[in-house]
Amino acid sequence: MKNYKLLKISSTKKLRYIVNYTRNHLYVVFLHGFASDIEGKKPKIFNRFAIKNKIGFLAMEYSGHGKSSGEFTRGNISTWTKDAEKTIKKILKKNNFILIGSSMGAWISLNLFKNFKKQIKGFLGIGSAPEFLTYLMWNKFTKKVKNEIINKGTYKLKNGQHEYLITHQLIKDGRKNKVLNKSITSKIPITMVHGSKDEVVPKIYSKKILTLFPNAKKKLKIINNGDHSLSSNRNLKIILKELSQLLKKID
């Protein structure tokens, strides 16, 4: 995608984003995952979907991610939620939108319901990972790893070909952003998409998100043989079909 822009948050902070404005008052907002960016296949395909369906599109990078300013190790869920909140307020203003949260992006999406409850008209989660810092990292770390994080402040976590710097402040902040114990009364359509072979985040977390919305039009879509990223052409085609169905349910 071209037309990347920088949103000036302060004299030292700029967030990269891409937006397609529309006369329609409905937008799709894509929130990427942990240590990711907006140059992957998902934002591109959702942007094309939005253009085809004559709705707007916004994708942004949190501080310390992609080409946004800031150091990744200084960021946390609170900071990245504020980044998303400020970008949406500045770019979309009072327009309504559908949230698409990929992995950590689904956690941040849940945080956004506090301030955008009336504007959020739909929510699609992809391999959703709410509270992953506690349940999928800290609680599974060995005592040795935990001590290294506490004493040194950081730990290099290797995951396949990727290496992530996990900081103590990131773990502690994650505990302040609990979402799985909160009920959200929105009656919007919600679809959680999860791969049956997701080895990073168990599908139980997508199921848990659905229980948070007692009044919503809910759906769980398990993609057979799907991994965590769900970025293959086949998987993206299934996700777009779910997004299209969700769009039809919006009042």
C-alpha positions as a printed NumPy array, in Angstrom:
array([[  0.   ,   0.   ,   0.   ],
       [  1.1  ,   3.525,  -0.68 ],
       [ -0.043,   6.79 ,   0.892],
       [  1.282,   6.08 ,   4.39 ],
       [  0.982,   9.135,   6.612],
       [  2.344,  10.232,   9.977],
       [  0.079,  11.536,  12.717],
       [  1.854,  13.94 ,  15.048],
       [  0.853,  13.125,  18.622],
       [  3.506,  15.303,  20.302],
       [  6.839,  16.95 ,  19.482],
       [  8.546,  13.564,  19.89 ],
       [  5.816,  11.129,  18.858],
       [  4.485,  10.313,  15.395],
       [  2.309,   7.345,  14.476],
       [  2.2  ,   5.91 ,  10.973],
       [ -1.209,   5.179,   9.497],
       [ -3.104,   4.753,   6.27 ],
       [ -6.626,   5.989,   5.663],
       [ -9.173,   5.935,   2.874],
       [-11.893,   8.463,   3.505],
       [-15.443,   7.896,   2.345],
       [-18.751,   9.738,   2.156],
       [-20.229,   6.765,   3.945],
       [-20.07 ,   7.258,   7.723],
       [-18.857,   3.688,   8.336],
       [-15.191,   2.674,   8.461],
       [-13.141,  -0.477,   9.003],
       [-10.377,  -0.011,  11.593],
       [ -7.583,  -2.612,  11.581],
       [ -5.457,  -3.091,  14.697],
       [ -2.39 ,  -5.271,  14.191],
       [ -0.717,  -7.687,  16.576],
       [  2.272,  -7.69 ,  18.915],
       [  5.517,  -6.527,  17.237],
       [  3.737,  -6.34 ,  13.867],
       [  3.001,  -3.454,  11.447],
       [  0.624,  -2.38 ,   8.66 ],
       [  2.664,  -3.661,   5.714],
       [  1.323,  -7.216,   5.815],
       [ -1.361,  -8.906,   3.744],
       [ -4.23 ,  -8.301,   6.172],
       [ -4.362,  -4.468,   6.047],
       [ -3.987,  -4.547,   2.264],
       [ -6.827,  -6.986,   1.766],
       [ -9.113,  -5.201,   4.262],
       [ -8.388,  -1.908,   2.529],
       [ -9.435,  -3.423,  -0.817],
       [-12.56 ,  -4.854,   0.834],
       [-13.48 ,  -1.416,   2.214],
       [-13.023,   0.266,  -1.17 ],
       [-15.118,  -2.429,  -2.885],
       [-17.903,  -2.003,  -0.313],
       [-17.7  ,   1.81 ,  -0.398],
       [-16.785,   2.175,   3.27 ],
       [-13.774,   3.88 ,   4.821],
       [-10.581,   2.248,   6.086],
       [ -8.001,   3.044,   8.751],
       [ -4.955,   1.081,   9.893],
       [ -2.298,   2.414,  12.246],
       [  0.931,   1.346,  13.918],
       [  1.378,   1.694,  17.666],
       [  4.467,   3.487,  18.962],
       [  7.603,   1.351,  18.688],
       [  6.022,  -0.676,  15.864],
       [  6.713,  -0.471,  12.139],
       [  7.701,   3.069,  11.213],
       [  5.952,   4.816,  14.084],
       [  8.307,   6.636,  16.436],
       [  9.299,   5.36 ,  19.866],
       [ 11.108,   2.365,  21.317],
       [  9.278,  -0.954,  21.373],
       [ 10.625,  -1.782,  24.857],
       [  9.033,   1.353,  26.303],
       [  5.588,   0.471,  25.037],
       [  2.84 ,  -1.53 ,  26.686],
       [ -0.871,  -2.298,  26.364],
       [ -1.878,   0.997,  28.012],
       [  0.356,   3.036,  25.696],
       [ -0.696,   1.197,  22.55 ],
       [ -4.371,   1.48 ,  23.473],
       [ -3.945,   5.253,  23.86 ],
       [ -2.169,   5.351,  20.484],
       [ -5.136,   3.649,  18.828],
       [ -7.608,   5.849,  20.699],
       [ -5.878,   9.099,  19.701],
       [ -5.542,   8.037,  16.075],
       [ -9.222,   7.059,  15.782],
       [-10.375,  10.288,  17.453],
       [ -8.155,  12.426,  15.226],
       [ -8.814,  10.678,  11.907],
       [-12.34 ,   9.291,  12.163],
       [-13.739,  11.864,  14.562],
       [-17.431,  10.954,  15.173],
       [-17.734,   8.399,  12.361],
       [-18.837,   4.84 ,  13.125],
       [-16.523,   1.904,  12.566],
       [-16.023,  -1.864,  12.596],
       [-13.02 ,  -3.004,  14.641],
       [-10.785,  -5.756,  13.286],
       [ -8.31 ,  -6.881,  15.921],
       [ -5.55 ,  -9.328,  15.013],
       [ -4.078, -11.233,  17.996],
       [ -3.035,  -8.473,  20.462],
       [ -5.135,  -6.086,  18.366],
       [ -8.248,  -7.839,  19.705],
       [ -7.132,  -7.071,  23.283],
       [ -6.656,  -3.422,  22.376],
       [-10.04 ,  -3.475,  20.613],
       [-11.723,  -4.586,  23.839],
       [-10.061,  -1.68 ,  25.666],
       [-11.495,   0.754,  23.109],
       [-15.104,  -0.085,  23.952],
       [-14.772,   2.204,  26.986],
       [-14.453,   5.324,  24.842],
       [-16.064,   4.371,  21.527],
       [-19.003,   2.213,  22.577],
       [-21.53 ,   4.176,  20.491],
       [-19.266,   4.371,  17.429],
       [-18.253,   0.7  ,  17.314],
       [-20.804,  -1.066,  15.098],
       [-19.073,  -4.44 ,  14.71 ],
       [-16.067,  -6.393,  15.968],
       [-14.059,  -9.079,  14.162],
       [-11.283, -10.865,  16.052],
       [ -8.537, -12.871,  14.333],
       [ -6.584, -15.289,  16.541],
       [ -7.59 , -13.066,  19.447],
       [ -5.124, -12.882,  22.343],
       [ -6.618, -10.972,  25.289],
       [ -4.378, -10.913,  28.381],
       [ -1.733, -13.028,  26.596],
       [  1.089, -11.393,  28.581],
       [ -0.147, -13.018,  31.787],
       [ -1.677, -16.287,  30.63 ],
       [  0.436, -17.21 ,  27.604],
       [  3.764, -15.683,  28.644],
       [  4.339, -14.954,  32.337],
       [  2.416, -17.929,  33.727],
       [  4.319, -20.255,  31.378],
       [  7.792, -18.817,  31.935],
       [ 10.236, -20.823,  34.039],
       [ 11.411, -19.465,  37.38 ],
       [ 14.776, -18.686,  35.757],
       [ 13.157, -16.598,  33.006],
       [ 10.945, -14.775,  35.504],
       [ 13.971, -13.908,  37.637],
       [ 15.828, -12.594,  34.58 ],
       [ 12.884, -10.342,  33.678],
       [ 12.559,  -9.073,  37.251],
       [ 16.302,  -8.527,  37.812],
       [ 17.437,  -7.379,  34.347],
       [ 14.174,  -5.786,  33.225],
       [ 14.16 ,  -7.56 ,  29.855],
       [ 14.233, -11.023,  28.325],
       [ 14.795, -12.093,  24.713],
       [ 11.945, -14.397,  23.821],
       [ 12.56 , -16.548,  20.758],
       [  9.536, -17.686,  18.786],
       [ 10.42 , -19.449,  15.541],
       [ 12.468, -17.042,  13.438],
       [ 11.39 , -14.06 ,  15.53 ],
       [ 12.905, -12.65 ,  18.689],
       [ 10.991, -10.34 ,  21.03 ],
       [ 12.241,  -8.241,  23.912],
       [  9.853,  -8.801,  26.798],
       [ 10.153,  -6.159,  29.507],
       [  9.095,  -6.293,  33.136],
       [  7.069,  -3.098,  32.759],
       [  5.198,  -4.675,  29.806],
       [  4.224,  -7.691,  31.924],
       [  3.161,  -5.517,  34.873],
       [  1.119,  -3.205,  32.642],
       [ -0.633,  -6.204,  31.096],
       [ -2.043,  -7.06 ,  34.525],
       [ -3.602,  -3.58 ,  34.692],
       [ -5.459,  -4.185,  31.437],
       [ -7.757,  -7.022,  32.431],
       [-10.64 ,  -7.48 ,  30.01 ],
       [-11.757, -11.07 ,  30.525],
       [-13.639, -10.229,  33.725],
       [-15.693,  -7.414,  32.201],
       [-19.096,  -7.542,  30.547],
       [-19.847,  -5.327,  27.519],
       [-23.528,  -4.626,  26.839],
       [-23.209,  -3.744,  23.125],
       [-25.714,  -5.46 ,  20.825],
       [-23.403,  -5.294,  17.805],
       [-22.474,  -8.245,  15.567],
       [-19.264,  -9.936,  16.726],
       [-17.321, -12.669,  14.941],
       [-14.255, -14.401,  16.34 ],
       [-12.128, -16.232,  13.778],
       [ -9.533, -18.72 ,  15.011],
       [ -7.329, -21.361,  13.399],
       [ -7.856, -24.959,  14.512],
       [ -4.059, -25.422,  14.522],
       [ -3.152, -22.142,  16.22 ],
       [ -0.114, -23.103,  18.34 ],
       [  0.392, -19.584,  19.702],
       [ -3.023, -18.69 ,  21.121],
       [ -5.575, -21.396,  22.028],
       [ -9.055, -20.909,  20.563],
       [-10.493, -20.761,  24.085],
       [ -9.531, -17.058,  24.11 ],
       [-11.81 , -16.298,  21.177],
       [-14.581, -18.181,  22.98 ],
       [-13.923, -16.19 ,  26.163],
       [-14.307, -12.905,  24.284],
       [-17.737, -13.953,  23.038],
       [-18.893, -14.556,  26.614],
       [-18.096, -10.906,  27.431],
       [-20.932,  -9.775,  25.119],
       [-24.202, -11.213,  26.487],
       [-26.389,  -9.112,  24.154],
       [-24.373,  -9.289,  20.934],
       [-25.045, -11.176,  17.688],
       [-22.187, -13.622,  18.203],
       [-20.376, -16.095,  15.986],
       [-17.278, -18.272,  16.367],
       [-15.607, -19.386,  13.13 ],
       [-12.902, -22.038,  13.463],
       [-10.807, -22.315,  10.309],
       [ -9.803, -25.911,   9.721],
       [ -5.987, -26.343,   9.656],
       [ -5.574, -22.588,  10.199],
       [ -2.479, -21.332,  12.052],
       [ -2.183, -18.223,  14.248],
       [ -1.533, -15.652,  11.525],
       [ -4.298, -16.883,   9.167],
       [ -2.517, -15.006,   6.362],
       [ -2.736, -17.582,   3.584],
       [ -4.927, -16.67 ,   0.62 ],
       [ -7.415, -19.406,   1.597],
       [ -7.684, -18.186,   5.172],
       [ -7.98 , -14.533,   4.194],
       [-10.764, -15.423,   1.767],
       [-12.682, -17.067,   4.64 ],
       [-12.084, -14.028,   6.882],
       [-13.361, -11.663,   4.174],
       [-16.492, -13.775,   3.853],
       [-17.045, -13.467,   7.613],
       [-16.449,  -9.72 ,   7.439],
       [-18.96 ,  -9.424,   4.605],
       [-21.58 , -11.325,   6.635],
       [-20.861,  -9.172,   9.688],
       [-21.321,  -6.03 ,   7.595],
       [-24.806,  -7.202,   6.556],
       [-25.829,  -7.556,  10.225],
       [-25.061,  -3.946,  11.081],
       [-28.201,  -1.923,  11.758]])
